[in-house]
């Protein structure tokens, strides 16, 4: 994992997590080798209103160039020893690796879950013009 661009969190629990988070859980650990590299971050939200609020804040604050809000997903996960199933809204966030920690922190500040899903993956390819646009829209 050390060579992977993105962030790593200190807990494996993700979406739908509404109970108490373990100590230190959700702290972003940047592992990006190139801070200018484009990354895609997945965030789940409980409903469209919360999802749009988070999306707007990330773009307004230049932590993201674009956020897609995808309604109607079903999340199945284990939380506090039981398997849960919830309807959620998925945010697909396009940003830069160098902003991963700030992006994760802002999501945690806005999110109603105790342990929101913030999962960053490197964009390993794509339209160079689009990737350049993402880089230019996200603050350094």
N, C-alpha and C positions, 0 to 999 in steps of 0.2 A: 503493500500500500504506500510506502514512502515515496515512490516515484509518481504517484497518481496526482493529478491536479484536482483541487477541490477542497472540501473541508471534511473533517472526520469529527464525529461527536463522540462523547465519552459514554454514551448509552446506546443500546440497540433498540430500545422502544421507540416507536414512531407515531404514526397517525392515530387520531382518536384518543390519544392519551390524556385523560382528564383527571387522573388521580395524582397523588404526590409523586414527584420525580425523585429518583435517587440523588444523593448528594453529588454535586459536580456534573450532573446530567445535563446534556445539551450545550455544554461549553464548546464553542467552535475552536477547532485546532486547525489553522491553515497549514496545508501541506503542498501549496502551489510552488512549482519551480519557476514559472514565468507569470508574474503578476498581471501582465497584459493579455494572457491567454483567455479566450472566451470560454465560459462555462455555462451549463444549464443546471438550474437548481429546482428541485421539486419541493413544493410546500403544499400540505393539505390544510383545508379550512372546514369548519363545520357547516357553513352555508355561504350563499353567494354574496350577501352583504359584507361579511367579514372578509371574504376573499377579495372583493373589489376594494375594500378599505386598505388592505395590505398591498395589493397591486398598485393602487394609486400612490401610496406613500413611497414605495420603492422606486417608482418612476419619477415622481416629483422630486425626490431627494437624490436623484441620479445614482442610486445604487443598482438600478436595472435600466436597460434600454427598452425592454419590452417584457410584459407579463401576459401570458395567455391564461384566461380563466375558463376552466373546463368543468362544467357542472355534471352531476349525475354519476359520480364514481362510487363504487362500493369498496370499502376497506375492511379487510379481515385481519385481525392482529391479536396478539396475546398481551393482556394488561392485567397486572396484579393477580396473576395466576389463572385467569380465565380468558377464553377466546371470546373476542368481541366482534361485532359487525356493525358498521355505521355507514350511512350515506354521507359523502363529503364532496367538496369541490377541490379540484386540483389546480394549483398555480404552477405554470411552467415559466420560470424566470430566466431571462438571458442577461448575463452580466459578465464581469471580468474576475478572474481568479484572485486578483489583488484586493478585491472588495468583499471576498467571501465572509470574512469574520464580521465586518460591519453589517453586511446584509443579514447574516444569521442573527446578530444581536438585535437588529431592528425588527425582524420577524418575531423574535421572542418578546420584545417590548409591546408589540401590537396584538399578539395572538392570545386568544382566551384559553388555549390548552396549557397545562402545566409543562408539557414536553412536546412542543410542536415538531412535526417532521420538517427538517431542513436537510436535504440530501443533494450535494453538489457533484456534478459529473463533468468531465472535460468535454468540450466540443472538439472532436478529433477531425472534423472536416466540415465543409459547407461552402456556400457561395462566398468567395473572398470579399466581394463588395458588402454583403450582409455582415460578415464578421468584422470588417473595418467599421461599419456603421455602429455596431454594438460597442466596439472599443471607444469610438468617438463620443457616444452618448452617456457613457458611464464615467463619473468623475474619478480622477486619479486618487 
